[in-house]
Amino acid sequence: MGRLNGKVALVTGGASGIGAACATALAREGAAVVVTDLQDDKGASVAQAITRSGGQARYLHHDVTSEEAWVGVIAEVKAAHGRLDILVNNAGIGISSPSITTMSLEDFRRQQAVNVDGVFLGVKHGLAFMREAGHGGSIINISSVAGLKGSPTLAAYSATKGAVRLLSKAVALECAAARDGVRVNSVHPGIIETPIWLGIVPGSGSGSNAGPDLDALSAMAVPVGVKGLPDDIANGVVWLASEESRYVTGTELVIDGGLTAR
């Protein structure tokens, strides 16, 4: 407890899944957290739950694909806190297609806009504010194991997550050369129980909104035999946000139960 006292964190896509877990974990360690999302009711509930537990949090509506929205969110953080120490670019969507030949250009561009443009804009405006504030910082971009290896039906999704990986490395080197005290890393979750699976894998249940059986999928594909939980990713994010990882930049933190070790 208290590893992030005095720090200010911004978490995109914080209304559910990994984003909500990250926001909660960062606040638990003492950070004042700004949660952003398009799902206003869920996002506000996450911030309220953090506050009820004794943490500091607020929610902002935020379309990560809009540069104007990013300018506004950073301005709100600046006005409220005067600094930004931790940026978690988590917002993302997953759209699968039976074949790249049947995927629409509209879907490809929509996925690219959220998963890549959103991270680019976050890094662009978040880093500029971190440098202005002069306290250094940690930028943590949520990629995926799909950004490390190819997967059938997920070519376009893999392309976006691979882009996040190398964008993170390039900006990490820029920051290191500038000696600005900002570290940049990517996190690569494996099979984690989150809502994104509804878009990535067609549901195997009887309901139209039913997702795949992640327990069965993990038993078959993951060396440790079980799925991961959002808290497993959040724990890694807290470490990257803290001074415990002060010498870590430009690298990948893979949290996947051994999935990519095969």
C-alpha positions as CSV (number, residue, x, y, z in Angstrom):
1,M,0.0,0.0,0.0
2,G,1.1,3.5,-0.7
3,R,3.6,2.8,-3.5
4,L,2.0,5.5,-5.6
5,N,1.2,8.2,-3.0
6,G,1.1,11.6,-4.5
7,K,0.9,10.3,-8.1
8,V,-1.8,11.1,-10.6
9,A,-3.0,8.4,-13.1
10,L,-5.1,8.5,-16.2
11,V,-6.7,5.2,-17.3
12,T,-8.6,5.0,-20.6
13,G,-11.2,2.4,-21.2
14,G,-11.6,2.2,-17.4
15,A,-15.3,1.4,-17.2
16,S,-14.8,-2.4,-17.2
17,G,-12.4,-5.3,-17.5
18,I,-8.7,-4.6,-17.4
19,G,-9.2,-0.8,-17.3
20,A,-11.4,-0.9,-14.2
21,A,-9.0,-3.3,-12.5
22,C,-6.1,-1.0,-13.3
23,A,-7.9,2.1,-12.0
24,T,-8.8,0.3,-8.8
25,A,-5.3,-1.1,-8.2
26,L,-3.6,2.2,-8.9
27,A,-5.9,4.0,-6.5
28,R,-5.4,1.3,-3.8
29,E,-1.7,2.2,-4.0
30,G,-2.4,5.9,-3.4
31,A,-2.7,7.4,-6.9
32,A,-5.4,9.9,-7.7
33,V,-7.0,8.3,-10.7
34,V,-8.9,9.8,-13.6
35,V,-11.1,7.1,-15.3
36,T,-12.2,7.7,-18.9
37,D,-14.5,5.8,-21.2
38,L,-17.5,6.1,-23.4
39,Q,-19.6,3.9,-21.0
40,D,-20.6,6.7,-18.7
41,D,-22.7,4.8,-16.2
42,K,-20.1,2.0,-15.8
43,G,-17.2,4.4,-15.7
44,A,-18.8,6.6,-13.1
45,S,-19.6,3.5,-11.0
46,V,-15.9,2.5,-11.1
47,A,-14.9,5.9,-9.9
48,Q,-17.5,5.9,-7.2
49,A,-16.5,2.5,-5.9
50,I,-12.9,3.7,-5.6
51,T,-14.0,6.8,-3.7
52,R,-16.2,4.7,-1.4
53,S,-13.2,2.6,-0.6
54,G,-11.2,5.6,0.5
55,G,-9.4,6.3,-2.8
56,Q,-9.3,9.3,-5.1
57,A,-11.0,9.0,-8.4
58,R,-13.2,10.9,-10.9
59,Y,-14.7,9.9,-14.2
60,L,-14.6,11.7,-17.6
61,H,-16.4,10.9,-20.8
62,H,-13.7,10.3,-23.5
63,D,-13.6,9.2,-27.1
64,V,-9.9,8.2,-27.5
65,T,-10.1,8.5,-31.3
66,S,-10.7,12.3,-31.0
67,E,-7.8,14.6,-30.7
68,E,-10.1,17.3,-29.4
69,A,-11.3,15.0,-26.7
70,W,-7.7,14.2,-25.7
71,V,-6.9,17.9,-25.4
72,G,-10.0,18.4,-23.2
73,V,-9.2,15.5,-20.9
74,I,-5.6,16.5,-20.4
75,A,-6.8,20.1,-19.7
76,E,-9.1,18.7,-17.0
77,V,-6.3,16.7,-15.4
78,K,-4.1,19.7,-15.5
79,A,-6.7,21.9,-13.9
80,A,-7.6,19.4,-11.2
81,H,-4.1,18.0,-10.4
82,G,-1.4,20.0,-12.1
83,R,0.5,16.9,-13.1
84,L,0.2,13.5,-14.7
85,D,2.6,10.7,-13.6
86,I,0.9,7.6,-15.0
87,L,-0.9,7.1,-18.3
88,V,-2.5,3.7,-19.0
89,N,-3.6,3.6,-22.6
90,N,-6.0,0.7,-22.2
91,A,-9.0,1.5,-24.4
92,G,-9.4,-1.0,-27.2
93,I,-11.8,-3.1,-29.2
94,G,-11.6,-6.5,-30.9
95,I,-13.2,-7.3,-34.2
96,S,-12.6,-10.7,-35.7
97,S,-13.3,-11.9,-39.3
98,P,-13.4,-15.4,-40.7
99,S,-10.9,-14.2,-43.3
100,I,-9.0,-11.0,-44.0
101,T,-10.7,-11.2,-47.5
102,T,-14.1,-10.7,-46.0
103,M,-13.3,-8.0,-43.4
104,S,-14.8,-4.7,-44.3
105,L,-12.6,-1.6,-44.6
106,E,-14.9,0.1,-42.2
107,D,-14.3,-2.4,-39.5
108,F,-10.5,-2.4,-40.1
109,R,-10.4,1.4,-39.8
110,R,-12.6,1.5,-36.7
111,Q,-10.4,-1.0,-34.9
112,Q,-7.3,0.9,-36.0
113,A,-8.8,4.2,-34.8
114,V,-9.4,2.9,-31.3
115,N,-6.4,0.6,-30.8
116,V,-3.7,2.6,-32.6
117,D,-4.9,6.2,-33.1
118,G,-6.2,6.3,-29.5
119,V,-2.8,5.2,-28.1
120,F,-0.9,7.6,-30.4
121,L,-3.1,10.5,-29.2
122,G,-2.7,9.5,-25.6
123,V,1.1,9.3,-25.9
124,K,1.3,12.6,-27.9
125,H,-0.7,14.6,-25.4
126,G,0.1,12.7,-22.2
127,L,3.8,12.9,-22.8
128,A,3.7,16.6,-23.6
129,F,2.0,17.3,-20.3
130,M,4.3,15.0,-18.4
131,R,7.3,16.9,-19.8
132,E,5.6,20.3,-19.0
133,A,5.0,19.2,-15.4
134,G,8.6,18.1,-15.1
135,H,8.1,15.1,-12.8
136,G,8.8,12.3,-15.3
137,G,6.3,9.5,-15.6
138,S,5.3,6.1,-16.8
139,I,3.3,5.4,-19.9
140,I,1.8,2.0,-20.1
141,N,0.3,0.9,-23.3
142,I,-1.9,-2.2,-23.2
143,S,-1.2,-4.4,-26.2
144,S,-1.9,-8.2,-26.3
145,V,-0.2,-11.5,-27.0
146,A,-1.8,-10.9,-30.4
147,G,0.8,-8.2,-30.8
148,L,3.6,-10.8,-30.4
149,K,2.3,-13.6,-32.6
150,G,-0.2,-14.1,-35.5
151,S,-3.6,-15.6,-35.1
152,P,-6.1,-16.7,-37.7
153,T,-9.3,-14.6,-37.9
154,L,-7.4,-11.8,-35.9
155,A,-5.1,-10.4,-38.6
156,A,-6.4,-6.9,-38.3
157,Y,-6.5,-7.0,-34.5
158,S,-2.9,-8.4,-34.4
159,A,-1.8,-5.5,-36.7
160,T,-3.1,-3.0,-34.2
161,K,-1.5,-4.6,-31.2
162,G,1.8,-5.1,-33.0
163,A,1.7,-1.4,-33.7
164,V,1.2,-0.6,-30.1
165,R,4.2,-2.7,-29.2
166,L,6.6,-0.9,-31.6
167,L,5.1,2.5,-31.0
168,S,5.9,2.0,-27.3
169,K,9.5,1.0,-28.0
170,A,10.1,4.0,-30.3
171,V,8.7,6.5,-27.9
172,A,10.7,4.9,-25.0
173,L,13.9,5.6,-26.9
174,E,12.8,9.2,-27.7
175,C,12.2,9.8,-24.0
176,A,15.5,8.1,-23.0
177,A,17.3,10.4,-25.4
178,A,15.5,13.4,-24.1
179,R,16.3,12.5,-20.5
180,D,12.8,13.5,-19.6
181,G,12.3,10.8,-16.9
182,V,9.4,9.2,-18.7
183,R,9.4,5.5,-19.2
184,V,7.2,3.8,-21.9
185,N,6.4,0.1,-21.9
186,S,3.7,-2.3,-23.3
187,V,1.7,-4.9,-21.5
188,H,0.6,-8.1,-23.3
189,P,-2.3,-9.9,-21.7
190,G,-3.1,-13.5,-22.8
191,I,-6.5,-15.1,-22.2
192,I,-8.0,-12.7,-19.6
193,E,-11.7,-12.7,-18.6
194,T,-12.8,-9.4,-20.1
195,P,-15.7,-8.2,-22.3
196,I,-13.5,-7.8,-25.4
197,W,-13.9,-11.6,-26.1
198,L,-17.4,-10.9,-27.3
199,G,-15.9,-9.2,-30.3
200,I,-12.8,-11.4,-30.8
201,V,-14.3,-14.8,-30.7
202,P,-17.9,-15.7,-31.7
203,G,-20.0,-16.8,-28.8
204,S,-20.3,-20.5,-28.0
205,G,-23.2,-20.2,-25.7
206,S,-26.9,-20.2,-26.4
207,G,-27.5,-16.5,-26.0
208,S,-26.6,-14.0,-28.7
209,N,-24.4,-12.1,-26.3
210,A,-22.7,-15.1,-24.9
211,G,-18.9,-15.2,-25.1
212,P,-16.6,-18.1,-25.6
213,D,-15.9,-20.6,-22.8
214,L,-12.6,-19.2,-21.6
215,D,-12.1,-21.9,-19.1
216,A,-12.2,-24.6,-21.8
217,L,-10.1,-22.5,-24.1
218,S,-7.5,-21.9,-21.4
219,A,-7.4,-25.5,-20.4
220,M,-6.6,-26.4,-24.0
221,A,-4.2,-23.5,-25.0
222,V,-2.6,-22.1,-21.9
223,P,0.3,-24.0,-20.3
224,V,-0.8,-23.3,-16.7
225,G,-4.3,-24.5,-17.7
226,V,-6.4,-21.6,-16.4
227,K,-7.5,-18.2,-17.7
228,G,-6.2,-14.9,-16.3
229,L,-8.2,-12.2,-14.5
230,P,-8.1,-8.4,-14.9
231,D,-6.3,-8.1,-11.5
232,D,-3.4,-10.2,-13.0
233,I,-2.8,-7.4,-15.5
234,A,-3.5,-4.6,-13.0
235,N,-0.8,-6.0,-10.7
236,G,1.7,-5.7,-13.6
237,V,0.6,-2.2,-14.4
238,V,1.0,-1.1,-10.8
239,W,4.6,-2.4,-10.9
240,L,5.3,-0.5,-14.1
241,A,3.8,2.6,-12.7
242,S,5.9,2.4,-9.5
243,E,9.5,3.3,-8.8
244,E,10.2,-0.5,-8.5
245,S,10.4,-0.6,-12.3
246,R,12.5,2.6,-12.6
247,Y,15.1,0.9,-14.9
248,V,12.5,-0.7,-17.1
249,T,11.6,1.0,-20.4
250,G,11.0,0.1,-24.0
251,T,10.1,-3.5,-23.3
252,E,7.1,-5.9,-23.1
253,L,5.5,-7.2,-19.9
254,V,3.9,-10.5,-21.0
255,I,1.2,-11.8,-18.7
256,D,-0.2,-14.9,-20.3
257,G,0.2,-18.0,-18.2
258,G,3.0,-19.2,-20.6
259,L,0.8,-18.9,-23.8
260,T,3.6,-17.4,-25.9
261,A,6.3,-19.6,-24.5
262,R,5.2,-22.4,-26.8
